[in-house]
Amino acid sequence: MTATKATNIIIKLTQEGWPADKINEFIVFIETHRPSEDEAMGILKK
């Protein structure tokens, strides 16, 4: 993820009222998590 994309995410989530610790957890998750196809399909079916 580029710095610009991360900054835009941080700005928007801050505007939505997310606390800094949750934003950091979210950024780390999207940077490091590699979902399997099964995991993605399971989430979409909920």
Sequence and secondary structure as in RCSB ss.txt:
>XXXX:A:sequence
MTATKATNIIIKLTQEGWPADKINEFIVFIETHRPSEDEAMGILKK
>XXXX:A:secstr
  HHHHHHHHHHHHHTT  HHHHHHHHHHHHH    HHHHHHHHT 
